[in-house]
């Protein structure tokens, strides 16, 4: 029987010599068995063998009637200690699979009690392989094409992978098998499209795709498990013109970089990103900001170098249809009275329309019948630190406003004209 975990063998004689152990374990492979050549014979007894990277041959300890005590208080956390009589050492186990640890300790206890060898799950006491005792690799950084692994797989235990300047035209499917991956950096490559299976990386918190050839960001990724894990996303220096409606479902995002793309608009419901604290979308093609932008609460905002239009509240874009259509009335009522809806109740295209409904200054919803204007907003209302919007030292930008009726627009106009003399 074998068990992989971390082990520290501590001599109980150290305190009498004024010494103490290191206090940390080493990656090890524990085996319970009989020495080679004695598996079928009657002698030899059962031994506990501890193999580490420094000692792959392993140290052996007799088990039968040689265990003074088992310490199993924290066995559910993968920790336990086996105290031996001779030599006077404590074998401290940690970072083990709790279930495997219980089974292993049970077998050691039976061997100590002298249980018939034929009834024990014994293994051959042979030196451990290097891969069995090496600490799992959690980080790999590749910064050139020649260093990119073509003939061997990535270590399954990777949590941080960087593969930059490798001229990758697509994401390697082997990367998508790294289920422990938390940070993926594929910056400075030639990637044109993202596979939807990136959403299978359930632990992914940081995704860096800076300086690639991306033209879009898939809506399927926004509906994946990235909704619950992704906190940092860098899409800067690509060729993205717009982000999908579903993008704002990535509600755990804290840091979003969209600089140097071809964006003509920001996500319509960007205000839903209530964890977002750092946003940069400099040097794009944004004419104005979405109405939902007001709901953000940022620490740092950078919108430098966008061709923002000069707002003019006195020149509205009137899409108002009077009288309202039956569809518009029903949609407004559904949203204003918070009536539950879904694809099981309504056709999917109607659900999509409701998801992108506008919100009037009065708080009411409007779908396809509205009045639209742009007004000036000081960006310090949504961010503590604002990078200047232009070379003139401005911190203001145009933002869209919607009105559900002529009454709402006229009330706004009265306030606007009074404030401007």
C-alpha positions as CSV (number, residue, x, y, z in Angstrom):
1,X,0.0,0.0,0.0
2,X,1.3,3.5,-0.9
3,X,0.5,7.0,0.1
4,X,1.7,10.3,-1.4
5,X,1.9,13.2,1.1
6,X,4.4,15.5,2.9
7,X,6.4,13.9,5.6
8,X,8.7,15.1,8.4
9,X,10.6,12.5,10.5
10,X,11.3,14.1,13.9
11,X,13.6,12.5,16.4
12,X,12.3,12.7,20.0
13,X,15.9,12.9,21.2
14,X,16.5,16.3,19.6
15,X,15.1,18.3,22.6
16,X,17.5,16.6,25.0
17,X,20.3,17.8,22.8
18,X,19.0,21.3,22.7
19,X,17.8,20.9,19.1
20,X,14.5,20.8,17.3
21,X,13.2,19.8,13.9
22,X,12.8,22.0,10.8
23,X,9.0,22.2,11.3
24,X,8.1,21.6,7.7
25,X,7.7,18.4,5.7
26,X,9.1,17.2,2.4
27,X,7.2,15.6,-0.5
28,X,7.3,11.8,0.1
29,X,6.0,8.4,-0.9
30,X,5.1,6.1,1.9
31,X,5.0,2.3,1.3
32,X,3.8,-0.4,3.6
33,X,5.3,-3.8,2.6
34,X,8.1,-6.3,2.9
35,X,11.7,-6.1,1.7
36,X,12.4,-7.5,-1.8
37,X,12.9,-11.3,-1.9
38,X,10.9,-11.9,1.3
39,X,7.4,-11.4,0.0
40,X,6.8,-15.1,-0.2
41,X,9.0,-16.1,2.7
42,X,8.0,-16.2,6.3
43,X,10.6,-13.7,7.7
44,X,11.3,-10.1,7.4
45,X,8.2,-8.6,8.9
46,X,6.3,-5.6,7.6
47,X,8.0,-2.2,7.2
48,X,7.0,1.4,6.7
49,X,9.3,3.0,4.0
50,X,9.6,6.7,3.5
51,X,11.0,7.9,0.2
52,X,11.8,11.5,-0.6
53,X,13.5,13.4,-3.4
54,X,16.8,13.4,-1.4
55,X,16.5,9.7,-0.5
56,X,14.6,7.8,-3.2
57,X,15.9,4.5,-1.9
58,X,14.0,5.2,1.3
59,X,14.3,4.8,5.0
60,X,12.6,1.7,6.5
61,X,10.9,1.4,9.9
62,X,9.7,-1.9,11.4
63,X,6.0,-1.8,12.1
64,X,4.9,-4.9,14.1
65,X,4.7,-4.1,17.8
66,X,6.8,-1.0,17.2
67,X,4.2,1.7,17.2
68,X,3.8,3.6,20.4
69,X,0.8,5.8,19.4
70,X,-1.2,7.2,16.5
71,X,-2.2,10.9,16.5
72,X,-5.3,11.2,14.2
73,X,-7.1,14.3,15.6
74,X,-6.7,16.2,12.3
75,X,-7.0,13.2,9.9
76,X,-9.9,14.9,8.1
77,X,-7.5,17.6,7.2
78,X,-5.0,15.1,5.8
79,X,-2.7,15.2,8.8
80,X,-1.6,12.5,11.2
81,X,1.5,11.3,13.2
82,X,2.8,7.8,13.8
83,X,5.0,7.6,16.9
84,X,7.6,4.7,16.7
85,X,9.3,3.1,19.7
86,X,12.6,2.2,17.9
87,X,14.0,4.4,16.6
88,X,12.4,7.1,18.8
89,X,11.0,9.2,16.0
90,X,7.6,10.7,15.1
91,X,6.6,10.3,11.4
92,X,4.5,13.4,10.8
93,X,2.2,13.2,7.8
94,X,0.5,16.2,6.1
95,X,-1.2,17.3,2.9
96,X,-2.5,13.8,2.2
97,X,-5.9,12.8,0.7
98,X,-8.0,12.3,3.8
99,X,-9.6,9.1,2.6
100,X,-6.3,7.6,1.4
101,X,-4.7,8.6,4.7
102,X,-7.4,6.8,6.8
103,X,-7.0,3.6,4.7
104,X,-3.2,3.7,5.0
105,X,-3.3,4.2,8.8
106,X,-5.8,1.4,9.1
107,X,-3.4,-0.9,7.3
108,X,-0.4,0.2,9.4
109,X,-2.4,-0.4,12.6
110,X,-3.3,-3.9,11.5
111,X,0.4,-4.6,10.7
112,X,1.4,-3.3,14.1
113,X,-1.1,-5.7,15.8
114,X,0.4,-8.6,14.0
115,X,-2.5,-9.3,11.5
116,X,-1.8,-12.2,9.1
117,X,0.4,-10.8,6.3
118,X,-1.9,-12.4,3.6
119,X,-4.7,-10.1,4.8
120,X,-2.7,-6.9,4.5
121,X,-2.6,-4.7,1.3
122,X,1.2,-4.7,1.1
123,X,3.4,-3.2,-1.6
124,X,6.9,-4.0,-2.8
125,X,9.5,-1.8,-1.0
126,X,11.3,-0.5,-4.0
127,X,12.9,3.0,-4.6
128,X,10.4,5.7,-5.6
129,X,10.4,7.2,-9.0
130,X,11.5,10.8,-9.3
131,X,8.0,11.9,-10.4
132,X,6.5,10.3,-7.2
133,X,8.5,12.4,-4.7
134,X,9.1,15.6,-6.6
135,X,7.0,18.6,-5.5
136,X,4.3,19.1,-8.1
137,X,5.2,22.0,-10.4
138,X,2.7,24.9,-10.1
139,X,4.3,27.6,-12.3
140,X,5.7,27.6,-15.8
141,X,6.9,30.6,-17.7
142,X,7.7,30.3,-21.5
143,X,8.9,33.4,-23.3
144,X,10.1,32.1,-26.7
145,X,8.9,29.7,-29.4
146,X,11.9,27.4,-29.0
147,X,11.1,26.8,-25.3
148,X,7.5,25.8,-26.0
149,X,6.9,22.1,-25.2
150,X,5.8,20.3,-28.4
151,X,6.5,16.6,-27.5
152,X,5.5,16.5,-23.8
153,X,2.4,17.5,-21.9
154,X,2.2,20.4,-19.4
155,X,2.4,19.3,-15.7
156,X,-1.1,18.6,-14.6
157,X,-0.5,20.5,-11.4
158,X,0.1,23.9,-13.0
159,X,-1.6,26.9,-11.4
160,X,0.2,29.6,-13.3
161,X,1.2,29.3,-17.0
162,X,2.7,32.0,-19.1
163,X,3.4,31.4,-22.8
164,X,4.3,34.7,-24.4
165,X,6.1,35.5,-27.6
166,X,5.5,32.0,-28.9
167,X,3.8,32.9,-32.1
168,X,0.7,30.9,-31.1
169,X,-2.1,31.1,-33.7
170,X,-4.6,29.3,-31.4
171,X,-4.8,28.2,-27.8
172,X,-3.2,24.8,-27.2
173,X,-5.9,22.2,-26.3
174,X,-3.5,20.7,-23.8
175,X,-3.7,23.9,-21.8
176,X,-7.5,23.4,-21.5
177,X,-6.9,20.2,-19.5
178,X,-5.1,22.0,-16.7
179,X,-8.0,22.1,-14.3
180,X,-6.0,23.7,-11.4
181,X,-4.9,26.7,-13.6
182,X,-5.6,30.0,-11.8
183,X,-3.5,32.3,-14.0
184,X,-3.1,32.0,-17.8
185,X,-0.9,34.5,-19.7
186,X,-0.9,34.2,-23.5
187,X,0.1,37.7,-24.2
188,X,2.1,38.7,-27.3
189,X,1.0,35.9,-29.6
190,X,-1.1,35.7,-32.8
191,X,-4.3,34.2,-31.4
192,X,-7.4,35.1,-33.4
193,X,-10.2,33.2,-31.7
194,X,-10.9,31.9,-28.2
195,X,-12.3,28.3,-27.8
196,X,-15.5,28.1,-25.7
197,X,-13.8,25.3,-23.7
198,X,-11.6,27.9,-21.9
199,X,-14.7,28.2,-19.7
200,X,-13.9,24.6,-18.5
201,X,-11.0,26.0,-16.5
202,X,-13.1,26.2,-13.3
203,X,-10.3,27.8,-11.2
204,X,-9.2,30.5,-13.7
205,X,-8.9,33.9,-12.0
206,X,-6.6,35.8,-14.4
207,X,-6.6,35.7,-18.2
208,X,-4.1,37.8,-20.1
209,X,-4.5,38.1,-23.9
210,X,-2.7,41.4,-24.4
211,X,-1.3,41.9,-27.9
212,X,-3.0,39.2,-30.0
213,X,-5.2,39.3,-33.1
214,X,-8.6,38.8,-31.4
215,X,-11.6,40.3,-33.2
216,X,-14.3,39.2,-30.7
217,X,-14.9,37.8,-27.2
218,X,-17.4,34.8,-27.3
219,X,-20.7,35.1,-25.5
220,X,-20.3,31.4,-24.6
221,X,-17.3,32.3,-22.4
222,X,-19.5,34.8,-20.6
223,X,-22.0,32.0,-19.8
224,X,-19.3,29.5,-18.6
225,X,-17.9,28.9,-15.1
226,X,-15.7,32.1,-15.7
227,X,-18.8,33.9,-14.3
228,X,-17.8,32.7,-10.8
229,X,-14.0,32.8,-11.0
230,X,-12.5,35.4,-13.4
231,X,-11.2,38.5,-11.7
232,X,-8.6,39.9,-14.1
233,X,-9.0,40.1,-17.8
234,X,-6.6,41.8,-20.2
235,X,-7.9,42.2,-23.8
236,X,-5.8,45.2,-24.6
237,X,-4.0,45.7,-28.0
238,X,-6.3,43.5,-30.1
239,X,-8.9,44.2,-32.8
240,X,-12.1,44.0,-30.9
241,X,-15.0,46.3,-32.0
242,X,-17.7,45.3,-29.5
243,X,-18.2,43.0,-26.6
244,X,-21.3,40.7,-26.4
245,X,-24.4,41.5,-24.3
246,X,-23.5,38.5,-22.1
247,X,-20.1,40.1,-21.1
248,X,-21.5,41.7,-18.0
249,X,-22.3,38.3,-16.6
250,X,-18.6,38.1,-15.6
251,X,-19.6,39.7,-12.3
252,X,-16.5,38.8,-10.4
253,X,-14.3,41.0,-12.6
254,X,-12.1,43.4,-10.6
255,X,-9.6,44.5,-13.2
256,X,-10.6,44.9,-16.9
257,X,-8.2,46.2,-19.6
258,X,-9.5,47.1,-23.1
259,X,-6.9,49.6,-24.3
260,X,-5.9,49.9,-27.9
261,X,-8.8,48.0,-29.6
262,X,-11.4,49.3,-32.0
263,X,-14.3,49.5,-29.6
264,X,-17.2,51.6,-30.7
265,X,-19.1,51.0,-27.5
266,X,-18.8,49.6,-24.1
267,X,-21.0,46.8,-22.8
268,X,-24.6,48.0,-22.5
269,X,-25.1,46.7,-18.9
270,X,-21.6,47.5,-17.7
271,X,-23.1,48.7,-14.4
272,X,-23.8,45.0,-13.5
273,X,-20.0,44.6,-12.9
274,X,-20.3,45.7,-9.3
275,X,-16.9,44.2,-8.3
276,X,-15.1,46.2,-11.0
277,X,-12.5,48.6,-9.5
278,X,-10.0,49.1,-12.4
279,X,-11.1,49.9,-15.9
280,X,-9.0,51.1,-18.8
281,X,-10.3,51.5,-22.3
282,X,-7.9,54.1,-23.7
283,X,-7.3,54.7,-27.4
284,X,-10.4,53.1,-28.7
285,X,-13.2,54.6,-30.9
286,X,-15.8,55.4,-28.2
287,X,-18.2,58.2,-29.1
288,X,-20.0,58.1,-25.7
289,X,-20.5,56.0,-22.6
290,X,-23.5,53.8,-21.9
291,X,-26.2,55.0,-19.5
292,X,-25.4,52.1,-17.1
293,X,-21.8,53.5,-16.7
294,X,-23.2,55.7,-13.9
295,X,-23.6,52.6,-11.6
296,X,-19.9,51.8,-11.5
297,X,-17.7,52.4,-8.4
298,X,-14.1,52.4,-9.6
299,X,-10.8,53.1,-8.0
300,X,-9.0,53.9,-11.3
301,X,-10.4,54.8,-14.7
302,X,-8.6,55.5,-18.0
303,X,-10.5,56.6,-21.1
304,X,-7.7,58.7,-22.7
305,X,-7.6,59.0,-26.5
306,X,-11.2,58.3,-27.4
307,X,-13.1,60.5,-30.0
308,X,-15.9,61.5,-27.6
309,X,-18.6,63.5,-29.3
310,X,-19.7,66.9,-28.0
311,X,-23.0,66.3,-26.1
312,X,-26.1,68.4,-27.0
313,X,-29.2,67.7,-24.8
314,X,-31.2,70.1,-27.0
315,X,-30.9,67.8,-30.1
316,X,-32.6,64.5,-29.0
317,X,-32.8,61.3,-30.9
318,X,-36.5,60.6,-30.8
319,X,-37.6,57.0,-31.2
320,X,-40.8,57.5,-29.3
321,X,-43.9,55.9,-30.8
322,X,-47.3,57.2,-29.7
323,X,-49.5,55.4,-28.9
324,X,-47.2,52.7,-27.5
325,X,-47.4,49.3,-29.2
326,X,-48.9,46.4,-27.3
327,X,-45.4,44.8,-27.2
328,X,-43.9,47.9,-25.7
329,X,-46.6,48.2,-23.0
330,X,-46.3,44.5,-22.1
331,X,-42.5,44.7,-21.9
332,X,-42.5,47.8,-19.8
333,X,-45.1,46.3,-17.4
334,X,-43.0,43.1,-17.1
335,X,-39.9,45.0,-16.1
336,X,-41.5,47.8,-14.0
337,X,-43.6,45.3,-11.9
338,X,-40.7,42.8,-11.8
339,X,-42.8,40.0,-13.3
340,X,-40.7,36.8,-13.5
341,X,-39.9,35.7,-17.1
342,X,-37.6,33.2,-18.8
343,X,-37.2,31.1,-21.9
344,X,-39.7,28.6,-20.4
345,X,-42.4,31.3,-20.5
346,X,-41.4,33.5,-23.4
347,X,-39.7,33.1,-26.8
348,X,-36.0,33.5,-26.5
349,X,-35.8,36.6,-28.7
350,X,-38.3,38.4,-26.4
351,X,-36.2,37.5,-23.4
352,X,-33.1,38.9,-25.1
353,X,-35.0,42.1,-25.8
354,X,-36.0,42.4,-22.1
355,X,-32.4,41.9,-21.1
356,X,-31.3,45.0,-23.0
357,X,-34.1,47.3,-22.0
358,X,-33.3,50.9,-21.4
359,X,-33.9,52.7,-18.1
360,X,-35.5,56.2,-18.0
361,X,-34.3,58.9,-15.7
362,X,-37.5,58.3,-13.7
363,X,-36.5,54.7,-13.1
364,X,-39.1,53.2,-15.5
365,X,-38.1,50.8,-18.3
366,X,-38.5,51.3,-22.0
367,X,-37.7,48.9,-24.9
368,X,-37.9,50.3,-28.4
369,X,-39.8,53.4,-27.8
370,X,-37.7,56.2,-26.1
371,X,-36.0,59.5,-26.4
372,X,-32.2,59.5,-26.4
373,X,-29.8,62.3,-25.7
374,X,-26.1,62.6,-24.5
375,X,-25.1,64.7,-21.6
376,X,-21.8,65.5,-19.9
377,X,-20.7,63.5,-16.9
378,X,-17.7,64.2,-14.7
379,X,-15.9,60.8,-14.4
380,X,-14.9,61.5,-10.8
381,X,-18.6,60.6,-10.0
382,X,-17.7,56.9,-10.7
383,X,-13.9,56.7,-10.1
384,X,-11.6,57.9,-7.4
385,X,-8.6,58.3,-9.8
386,X,-9.3,59.4,-13.4
387,X,-6.7,59.6,-16.2
388,X,-7.3,62.7,-18.2
389,X,-9.6,62.1,-21.1
390,X,-7.7,64.4,-23.5
391,X,-4.6,66.6,-23.7
392,X,-6.6,69.6,-22.5
393,X,-6.9,68.2,-18.9
394,X,-10.5,67.2,-19.1
395,X,-12.2,64.6,-16.9
396,X,-15.6,64.8,-18.5
397,X,-17.2,62.5,-21.1
398,X,-20.5,62.2,-22.8
399,X,-23.0,59.6,-21.5
400,X,-26.3,58.4,-23.0
401,X,-29.6,59.2,-21.2
402,X,-33.0,57.7,-22.0
403,X,-36.5,59.0,-21.4
404,X,-39.6,56.8,-21.6
405,X,-42.0,59.7,-22.4
406,X,-42.2,63.4,-23.5
407,X,-43.1,64.3,-19.9
408,X,-39.8,62.9,-18.6
409,X,-37.8,64.6,-21.3
410,X,-39.5,68.0,-20.8
411,X,-38.9,67.8,-17.0
412,X,-35.2,67.1,-17.7
413,X,-35.1,70.0,-20.2
414,X,-36.6,72.4,-17.7
415,X,-33.9,71.5,-15.1
416,X,-31.2,71.7,-17.8
417,X,-32.2,75.2,-19.0
418,X,-32.5,76.5,-15.5
419,X,-29.1,75.3,-14.5
420,X,-27.6,76.9,-17.7
421,X,-29.3,80.2,-17.3
